[in-house]
Amino acid sequence: MEFSSRARQRLARLAGDRREQYPHSLQFYLEPPTESISLVEFESFAIDRLRLLKVVENLGVSYVRSSDEYKTKLEFELRKLKFPYRALAEDDYEARRKDHISHFILRLAYCQSEDLRRWFLQQEMDLFRYRFNELTENLMQKFLEHVNLSFEAIGEDLKNQLADELSASTPGFTLPKVKEQMFYKVGLADAVDLFRARRVFIKDGFAYVPFKEIDVIVLNNYRTKLSKALALTARSLPSIQSDERLQPLLNHLSHSYVGPDYSVQKNTGKISLEQIDALSVKSFPLCMRQLHRALRESHHLRHGGRMQYGLFLKGIGLTLEQALEFWKKEFIRGKVDADKFDKGYAYSIRHSYGKEGKRTDYTPYSCMKIIMSNPPSQGDYHGCPFRHSDPELLKQKLQSYKIPPSGIAQVLELVKGMHYQLACQKYFELTHDVDDIGFSLNHPNQYFTESQKLLNGGREPKKEFNNSGNFQQKNNSQESINSSSTLTPSNEKADTELEGLEAYFTED
């Protein structure tokens, strides 16, 4: 294809504008995007970044962050989702644009509570750390200058003069290594963490930081900026909540789940009511095992528990007729007579199967929906045990299920770090006696399906990274997005453009 001279000039000018807009593949996200984007692009960018951050969380718990395996898996995901993965490419404008816009979309979605802000900050920090450490020394220096963190490199004379002190104060640095490494003179306030850990030489209010440790200072600077930015964005919540374009999208994003919705089951009718007790012990996630046990003991569940457990049972294959029989038999063993059940509770069961009211075919709850919405109160049994249970009660429950002490300690450590889905994943591994389940757990029905596959010899435990991605489990039925917890813009609005988003990131 040939271009005229004028066309070549226009393309060159456009390329120059693009390079000026994103001079580096890495940034501190200080300036919000000002362009208009369609709802379709808004949604796809946000979901891709959310998938990426979920991978970052999962890998950060499963592998040492500096290990080759961690880096390989994370680079694979960055490539697959088309985010910048190295700062060497000059023609990755679209990847840089996606990185920039998607960060700010999730910042809007995840500024809405302290838990969401904390999770978002941690994953963005881990992602930034990986990408910064992948830069060459030359590109690191250019980035530091770009974000006004260009520290003064000490001269050879001063370094030779301080060589003994630098070697003694900097772990792992022999005298020959000190002479090879570049050192920076940094204000003590910027190097507090290194000073506390006794990893740098201090003199006259300055820290002498080796180049390999400069990432600690950059990360602290980024954490401070992003933390303040999230707090500032949170102040815009009233404006966001009154914006009919954004609020439904952002609410769904912060509770989002991407994968099969388990509304269509090839196992429908293949599970008998007599099997449920045994299955609850072998293949139910802890949240559903807890609900089943409470139902058997008290012969009743409140509305939140009935919805969470009832839709789960629907997802594993119970037909409407089986569900009505199951719930009726259990409730009439308690304080509900058959007539009251038929007039009240039976309607809600038929409603959840799409046979009453608006005839909406409700889908089982995802992990994020259970964790983030409708927390249980006293007398309730729904919710996520890893998120909503007192740690001591959770420990007792795990002990009663014969989980070994070392396994309980691992689960509680993940809970302490607010990695609730990873704690459930560890529970799966412990109850199924596998070291690595090879997938990222995001749905109670996914837990059941994978458990049944494993117990029935459907597959061997995976040892390699799943090429289909950590957040989608392949199913023979068409994969669709959970209508109750993911983004579903209507076709009429698909081409609508969102404008003026930058207003939510700046002070009045």
C-alpha positions in Angstrom: 0.0 0.0 0.0 1.4 3.4 -1.0 0.7 6.7 0.8 0.9 10.2 -0.6 3.3 12.7 0.8 0.5 14.5 2.7 -0.8 11.2 4.1 2.7 10.2 5.3 3.1 13.6 7.0 -0.3 13.1 8.7 0.6 9.6 9.9 4.0 10.8 11.2 2.3 13.7 13.1 -0.2 11.2 14.6 2.6 8.9 15.7 4.4 11.9 17.3 1.3 12.8 19.2 0.8 9.3 20.4 4.4 9.1 21.6 4.0 12.4 23.4 0.8 11.2 25.1 2.4 8.0 26.4 6.2 8.4 26.3 6.6 5.4 28.5 4.8 2.1 28.8 4.9 2.6 32.6 3.3 5.5 34.5 2.0 6.8 37.8 -1.5 7.5 36.4 -1.4 11.1 37.5 -3.5 12.5 34.6 -7.0 11.0 34.0 -8.0 10.2 30.4 -9.9 13.0 28.7 -11.1 11.3 25.5 -14.6 9.9 24.9 -15.0 6.1 24.8 -17.9 3.8 24.0 -19.6 1.8 26.7 -18.4 -1.4 24.9 -14.8 -0.2 25.2 -15.3 1.0 28.8 -16.6 -2.5 29.7 -14.0 -4.5 27.9 -11.1 -2.5 29.2 -12.3 -2.7 32.8 -13.0 -6.5 32.7 -9.6 -7.2 31.1 -7.8 -5.2 33.8 -9.8 -6.9 36.5 -8.8 -10.3 35.1 -5.2 -9.1 35.1 -5.4 -7.9 38.7 -7.0 -11.2 39.8 -4.0 -13.1 38.2 -1.6 -10.7 40.0 -3.3 -11.6 43.3 -3.3 -15.3 42.7 0.3 -15.5 41.5 1.4 -13.3 44.4 0.2 -15.9 46.9 1.2 -18.9 44.9 4.8 -17.9 43.9 7.7 -15.9 45.0 7.3 -12.5 43.2 10.9 -12.5 42.0 10.9 -16.0 40.7 11.1 -16.9 37.0 7.8 -18.8 37.2 6.0 -15.7 38.6 7.4 -13.5 35.9 6.7 -15.9 33.1 3.1 -16.4 34.1 2.4 -12.7 34.5 4.0 -11.8 31.2 1.9 -14.5 29.6 -1.3 -12.8 31.0 -0.1 -9.3 30.0 0.5 -10.5 26.4 -2.8 -12.3 26.2 -4.9 -9.3 27.5 -2.9 -6.9 25.4 -1.4 -4.7 28.1 2.1 -3.3 27.9 4.5 -6.1 29.1 7.9 -4.6 28.3 8.9 -1.0 27.8 11.0 -1.7 24.7 8.3 -1.5 22.1 7.8 1.8 20.4 4.5 0.9 18.7 2.4 -0.3 21.6 0.2 2.9 21.7 -3.0 0.9 21.9 -1.7 -1.2 24.8 -0.6 1.9 26.7 -3.9 3.6 26.1 -5.8 0.6 27.4 -3.5 0.4 30.4 -4.2 4.1 31.2 -7.9 4.1 30.7 -8.6 0.8 32.4 -6.7 1.8 35.5 -8.9 4.9 36.0 -12.1 2.9 35.3 -11.2 0.5 38.1 -10.1 3.3 40.3 -13.7 4.6 40.1 -15.2 1.2 40.8 -12.8 0.3 43.6 -12.8 3.6 45.6 -16.3 2.8 47.0 -15.2 1.1 50.2 -12.1 0.6 52.4 -11.9 -3.1 51.5 -12.1 -2.4 47.8 -9.5 0.4 48.0 -7.1 -1.8 49.9 -7.4 -4.7 47.5 -7.1 -2.4 44.4 -4.0 -0.7 45.9 -2.3 -3.9 46.7 -2.8 -5.5 43.3 -1.8 -2.3 41.4 1.4 -2.1 43.5 2.3 -5.7 42.7 1.7 -5.1 39.0 3.7 -1.9 39.0 6.6 -3.6 40.9 6.8 -6.4 38.3 6.7 -3.9 35.3 9.3 -1.6 36.9 11.7 -4.3 37.6 11.4 -5.6 34.0 12.9 -2.3 32.7 16.5 -2.0 31.6 18.7 0.3 33.6 18.5 2.9 30.9 14.7 2.8 30.7 14.5 2.9 34.5 16.5 6.1 34.5 14.3 7.6 31.8 11.2 6.7 33.7 12.5 8.2 36.9 13.2 11.5 35.1 9.7 11.3 33.6 8.0 11.1 37.1 10.4 13.7 38.6 12.3 11.1 40.7 15.7 11.7 39.1 18.0 11.1 42.1 21.6 12.3 42.1 24.1 9.6 41.2 27.3 9.9 43.4 30.6 10.3 41.6 33.3 7.7 41.5 35.5 9.7 43.9 32.9 9.9 46.6 31.9 6.2 46.1 35.6 5.2 46.5 35.8 7.3 49.6 32.7 5.7 51.1 33.3 2.2 49.8 33.9 0.6 53.2 30.8 2.1 54.7 28.7 1.3 51.7 29.8 -2.3 51.7 29.2 -2.7 55.5 25.8 -1.0 55.4 24.4 -2.6 52.2 23.5 -6.3 52.5 25.1 -8.5 49.9 27.6 -5.8 48.7 31.2 -6.7 48.7 33.8 -4.0 47.9 34.2 -5.1 44.3 30.4 -5.1 43.9 30.2 -1.6 45.4 32.6 -0.4 42.8 30.5 -1.9 40.0 27.1 -0.6 41.2 25.7 2.8 40.8 24.6 4.5 44.0 22.2 7.4 44.5 22.1 10.1 47.1 18.5 10.2 48.3 16.7 12.2 50.9 16.1 10.2 54.1 12.3 10.8 53.9 12.2 8.9 50.6 14.2 6.0 51.9 12.5 5.4 55.3 11.7 1.7 54.6 15.3 1.0 53.5 16.6 2.8 56.6 14.3 0.9 58.9 15.4 -2.4 57.4 19.1 -1.3 57.8 19.7 -1.8 54.1 21.4 1.5 53.2 24.2 3.7 54.4 23.1 7.0 56.0 25.1 10.2 56.2 24.2 13.8 56.8 20.5 13.2 56.3 20.9 11.3 53.1 20.6 7.6 52.2 23.1 6.1 49.7 20.9 3.7 47.8 22.2 1.1 45.3 20.5 1.1 41.9 19.0 -2.4 42.6 17.1 -1.0 45.6 15.7 2.1 43.9 12.5 0.2 43.3 11.6 0.4 47.0 11.7 4.2 46.8 9.7 4.3 43.6 7.1 1.9 44.9 6.7 3.9 48.1 6.2 7.1 46.0 3.6 5.3 43.8 1.8 3.9 46.8 1.5 7.4 48.4 0.2 8.9 45.2 -2.3 6.2 44.4 -3.6 6.0 48.0 -4.2 9.8 48.0 -5.8 9.5 44.5 -8.2 6.8 45.7 -9.2 8.9 48.7 -9.8 11.9 46.4 -11.8 9.8 44.0 -13.9 8.5 46.9 -15.0 12.1 47.6 -16.6 12.1 44.2 -18.9 9.2 45.0 -22.0 11.4 45.4 -21.5 12.6 41.8 -20.7 9.1 40.5 -23.8 7.7 42.2 -26.0 10.2 40.6 -24.6 9.5 37.1 -27.0 7.0 35.5 -24.4 6.1 32.9 -21.8 5.0 35.3 -23.2 3.8 38.6 -24.7 0.4 37.3 -21.5 -0.3 35.5 -19.2 0.5 38.4 -21.3 -1.4 40.9 -21.2 -4.5 38.8 -17.5 -4.1 38.2 -16.6 -4.1 41.9 -18.7 -7.3 42.3 -17.8 -8.8 38.9 -17.3 -12.3 37.9 -16.3 -13.4 34.4 -17.0 -17.0 33.4 -19.8 -19.5 33.0 -23.0 -18.5 34.8 -24.0 -22.1 35.5 -27.6 -21.3 34.5 -27.6 -24.1 31.9 -26.5 -27.5 33.3 -26.0 -30.7 31.4 -26.4 -32.5 34.7 -29.9 -31.2 35.3 -31.9 -34.0 36.8 -28.9 -36.3 37.2 -28.4 -35.6 40.9 -30.9 -37.3 43.3 -32.0 -35.8 46.6 -30.5 -38.7 48.4 -27.0 -37.8 47.1 -27.0 -34.3 48.5 -25.8 -35.1 52.1 -22.8 -37.1 50.7 -22.0 -34.5 48.1 -22.1 -31.7 50.7 -19.2 -33.3 52.5 -17.1 -34.2 49.4 -17.8 -31.5 46.8 -19.5 -28.5 48.3 -17.4 -25.4 49.0 -17.4 -24.3 52.7 -20.1 -21.7 52.2 -22.6 -24.2 50.9 -21.5 -27.0 53.3 -22.3 -24.5 56.1 -25.7 -23.7 54.7 -26.6 -27.4 54.1 -25.6 -28.3 57.7 -27.6 -25.4 59.1 -30.6 -26.4 57.1 -30.4 -30.0 58.3 -30.0 -28.9 61.9 -32.6 -26.1 62.1 -34.9 -27.1 59.2 -35.0 -23.5 58.1 -32.9 -20.8 56.4 -33.6 -17.1 56.2 -34.1 -15.5 52.8 -30.4 -14.7 52.2 -29.5 -18.4 52.9 -32.3 -19.8 50.8 -31.3 -17.6 47.8 -27.6 -18.4 48.0 -28.0 -22.2 48.6 -31.1 -22.6 46.4 -29.4 -21.2 43.3 -26.3 -23.2 44.0 -28.4 -26.4 44.1 -30.1 -25.3 40.9 -26.7 -24.8 39.3 -25.5 -28.3 40.2 -28.5 -29.9 38.5 -31.6 -29.9 40.8 -34.8 -29.5 38.7 -37.6 -27.3 39.9 -39.6 -30.4 41.0 -36.6 -31.7 43.0 -36.0 -28.3 44.6 -39.7 -28.0 45.7 -39.5 -31.5 47.2 -36.2 -30.9 48.9 -37.2 -27.6 50.6 -40.7 -28.7 51.5 -39.5 -31.9 53.2 -36.9 -30.0 55.2 -39.2 -27.0 56.2 -42.1 -29.1 57.3 -39.7 -30.9 59.7 -39.4 -27.6 61.5 -42.1 -25.0 62.3 -43.6 -24.6 58.8 -46.6 -26.7 57.8 -47.2 -27.9 54.3 -50.0 -25.4 53.6 -47.8 -22.4 54.6 -44.9 -23.7 52.5 -47.1 -24.1 49.4 -48.6 -20.6 49.8 -45.3 -18.8 50.5 -42.0 -20.5 50.1 -42.9 -22.5 47.0 -43.6 -19.3 45.1 -40.1 -17.9 45.7 -38.5 -21.2 44.6 -40.5 -21.2 41.3 -39.6 -17.5 40.9 -35.9 -18.3 41.1 -36.3 -20.9 38.4 -38.0 -18.2 36.2 -41.5 -19.6 36.5 -43.1 -16.7 38.3 -43.1 -12.9 38.3 -40.9 -11.4 35.5 -39.8 -15.0 34.7 -36.1 -14.1 35.1 -34.0 -17.3 35.2 -31.7 -16.4 38.1 -28.1 -17.6 38.0 -26.1 -19.0 41.0 -24.1 -16.4 43.0 -20.4 -16.0 42.2 -17.8 -15.7 44.9 -17.4 -12.0 44.5 -21.2 -11.5 44.8 -21.3 -13.6 48.0 -18.2 -11.8 49.5 -19.2 -8.2 48.6 -23.0 -8.1 49.1 -25.6 -8.8 51.8 -23.3 -9.7 54.8 -25.0 -12.1 57.2 -26.4 -10.9 60.5 -27.0 -12.9 63.7 -29.0 -16.0 62.9 -27.9 -16.0 59.2 -25.8 -18.7 57.6 -25.2 -17.2 54.2 -22.1 -15.3 53.0 -18.5 -16.4 52.7 -17.1 -18.2 55.9 -13.6 -16.9 55.0 -14.9 -13.3 54.7 -17.7 -13.2 57.3 -16.7 -15.6 60.1 -14.6 -14.8 63.2 -11.2 -16.3 62.6 -11.4 -18.4 65.8 -14.8 -19.8 64.8 -13.5 -20.5 61.3 -10.5 -22.4 62.9 -12.9 -24.5 65.0 -15.0 -25.3 61.9 -12.0 -26.4 59.9 -10.8 -28.5 62.8 -14.2 -30.2 62.9 -13.8 -31.1 59.2 -10.4 -32.8 60.0 -8.2 -30.2 58.2 -4.6 -30.6 59.5 -3.2 -27.8 61.7 -0.6 -26.8 59.1 -3.4 -26.4 56.5 -5.6 -24.4 58.9 -2.6 -22.1 59.5 -2.3 -21.6 55.7 -6.0 -20.8 55.3 -6.0 -18.4 58.2 -3.0 -16.6 56.8 -4.7 -16.1 53.5 -7.9 -14.8 55.4 -5.7 -12.4 57.3 -4.4 -11.0 54.0 -8.0 -10.7 52.8 -7.4 -13.3 50.1 -10.8 -15.0 50.6 -11.1 -16.8 47.3 -7.5 -18.1 47.6 -8.4 -19.3 51.1 -11.3 -21.3 49.6 -8.9 -22.6 46.9 -6.5 -23.8 49.7 -9.5 -25.5 51.4 -10.2 -27.3 48.1 -6.6 -28.5 47.9 -6.7 -29.7 51.5 -9.9 -31.6 51.2 -9.0 -33.2 47.9 -5.4 -33.9 48.8 -3.9 -32.1 45.8 -0.9 -29.7 45.8 -2.0 -27.4 42.9 -5.6 -27.3 41.6 -4.4 -25.5 38.4 -7.3 -23.0 38.2 -8.4 -19.9 39.9 -11.6 -20.4 42.0 -14.2 -17.8 41.4 -17.6 -19.6 41.8 -19.1 -22.1 44.2 -20.5 -24.1 41.3 -17.0 -24.1 39.7 -15.8 -25.6 43.0 -18.4 -28.4 42.8 -17.8 -29.1 39.1 -14.0 -29.3 39.6 -14.4 -31.5 42.7 -16.6 -33.9 40.8 -14.2 -34.1 37.9 -11.3 -34.8 40.3 -13.2 -37.4 42.4 -14.6 -39.2 39.4 -11.3 -39.3 37.5 -12.4 -36.7 34.9 -9.0 -35.1 34.9 -5.7 -35.1 36.6 -4.7 -32.1 38.8 -3.3 -29.5 36.5 0.3 -28.5 36.9 0.6 -26.0 34.1 -0.9 -22.5 33.6 -4.3 -22.7 32.1 -4.1 -21.3 28.6 -7.8 -20.4 28.7 -7.0 -17.9 31.4 -7.5 -17.9 35.1 -11.0 -16.5 35.0 -12.9 -18.6 32.5 -13.6 -22.3 32.8 -14.5 -23.9 29.5 -17.9 -25.4 29.3 -19.8 -27.3 26.6 -22.6 -24.8 26.8 -22.0 -21.3 25.5 -20.0 -19.2 28.0 -22.0 -16.2 29.1 -21.5 -13.4 31.6 -23.3 -13.7 34.9 -26.2 -11.4 34.5 -26.5 -10.8 38.2 -22.9 -9.7 38.7 -21.2 -8.6 35.5 -21.6 -5.8 33.0 -24.3 -6.1 30.4 -24.9 -2.9 28.5 -27.9 -3.0 26.2 -27.4 -3.0 22.5 -29.1 0.3 22.1 -26.4 1.9 24.3 -23.5 -0.1 23.0 -22.2 2.8 20.9 -22.9 5.5 23.5 -19.8 7.5 24.4 -18.8 8.3 27.9 -17.5 11.8 28.3 -16.1 14.0 31.1 -14.9 11.2 33.3 -11.8 13.2 34.3 -14.1 15.4 36.5 -14.3 12.5 39.0 -10.6 12.4 39.6 -9.9 16.1 40.3 -10.7 18.3 43.2 -13.5 20.8 43.1 
